[in-house]
């Protein structure tokens, strides 16, 4: 369980003062304590925030972690100064959590994450920008290639819809990390992780793609995120290089694509790639 706390109106206005955003995280049916990572996306970017809980104010971080007992819910208020957005914009804000964020599979044997490490996100709610945000983040404008979607991919997607006349690409967008062996293992080389990513499905929108190691955002080519535009009924392919030289031998890795600008009105899903085991040697 997670989301924005119940309100009469799900809409915020930024006028230059910190926004108070009431949120909650909770669990059901777990028999032991679990760790949940909690983050905000604003204008497609990971939004740093601090929060108040039991009269105390946390440090400002990109991601916060909560340890939840069985059937426990924590209500807290995020304190948000928009990282992005210009005066006059209306941008989308989403709350997202990662269940069992500290889970890592074994290197040998089954390397599947199962449901662990999977991101869950709310719909976007509007933020009316009566003042500009901080706007100090940097986008990596990657070179993209637009291709047809492979027949085997389309066949798999068509099996997910019940009506033969429906276009399966209309329902969801997909973000994939291309691997040589089709397993969820990634291998660095000389401290660098070179990746090819594929995004397809959904509407034609602007996307910002952030990369996460152990649930924390990482730089790509000294930038905070990649910025691309998707193309209807086509696959967008691009390459990135990430410096992983400072990380441990085994880490979790995934990418998240979030819609930016007012395109959230067209499509507001936040798409996570498969969760991968990064083997860093």
Secondary structure, 3 states (H helix, E strand, C coil): CEEECCCCCCEEEECCCCEEEEEEEECCCCCCCEEEEEEEEECCEEECEEEEECCEECCCECCEEEEECCCCEEEEEEEECCCCCCCCCEEEEEEEEEECCCCCCCCCCCCCCCCCCCEEECCCEEEEECCCCCCCCCEECCCEEEECCCHHHHHHHHCCCCCCCCCHHHCCEEEEEECCCCCCEEECECCEEEEEEEEEECCCCEEEEEEEECCEEECECCECEEEEECCCCCEEEEEEEEECCCCCCEEEEEEEEEECHHHHHCCCCEEECCCEEEECC
